[in-house]
Amino acid sequence: MTGRRPQRTRDPEARRAALAVAAMEVIAENGVGRTTHRAVAARAGLPLGATTYYFPTLDDLIAAGLRHALDALQADSQAWDERLRAAPDMAEALTQLVQEYLADRSQVRIEYELFVAAARDAALRPLAEAWLNDTPNTLVATVGPEVARDICALLDGFILQALVSGTELNAPRLTSAIRKLSS
């Protein structure tokens, strides 16, 4: 035996994905402003050099987190679309979907932190805009484009209130407001 450690095979795509997920988790816990390459590397269980190799700037790392979150959101959006199309009462179904979404507050914080980052960084805006357009597109067939955007703005307000206050979603109020907008 030579005393050398066996070489691990490296999977660049797995590392990139692990770093994107770790970036989202660190952002959820600390916010974008306190996210660092070092914290993301530690969360991913990878050396610091891996983060800077795959994502040379912090903005690159945050963008990777946003892309990863967008992919997950698009999958969720398809499920929302199917449930809303099958629902006898769109307002109640949409409220239920928002309640389910808020069940994972950590994930919701990640997504809203990344929106704020996109507001500051023009390079992130196309990703955030794609994200913002996804839910209205799900509602357009039911209520039309203008009402769909209004409902999404309403949802964002209710979600932010629940996040900031640490309270449960006021489901009856949300359902009522959706009905008013869609009538």
Residue, then its C-alpha position, 0 to 999 in steps of 0.5 A: m500500500t502506498g499510503r495515498r488516498p483513493q481519488r474521488t471521482r468528481d461530478p461537476e454537475a452534482r457539485r453545481a447543483a449541491l452548491a445551488v441548493a446550499a446557496m438557497e438554504v443559506i439565503a433562507e437562514n441568513g438573507v442575501g446580504r449575509t450569504t458568502h461563498r464560505a457559508v455555502a461551501a460549508r453547507a454543501g460540504l465542499p471546499l471553498g475553492a469549489t464555490t469560487y471555481y463554479f461560481p466566481t462571484l457571489d452574484d453567480l452563486i445567487a443566480a444559480g440558487l434562483r435558477h434552481a428555485l425557478d425550476a422547482l417553481q415551474a414544476d409546482s406551477q404545473a401541479w397548481d395548473e392541474r388542480l386549478r383546472a379541476a377545481p369546482d371553486m377556483a378561489e378556494a382551490l387557490t387559497q388551499l394551494v397558498q396554504e400548502y405553499l406556506a407550509d414550508r416557510s423556509q422555502v418561501r423565504i428563499e424565494y422572496e429573498l431571491f426576488v429582493a436580490a433580483a430587484r437590486d441586480a439587473a442580471l437576476r431580473p430575467l430569472a425573477e420575471a420568468w418566475l413572476n410570470d409563471t403563476p399568472n399564466t396558470l390563471v389566465a385561462t380562467v380569469g384573463p391576463e389582467v385579473a390573473r396579475d391582480i390575483c398574483a399581486l394579492l397572493d404576494g401580499f397575503i404571503l408576505q404578511a404571513l411571513v413577516s407576522g409569523t402567522e397563519l394565512n387568513a384563508p377566508r379573507l384571501t378566498s373572499a378577495i380572490r372572488k372579488l377580483s375574479s367576478 
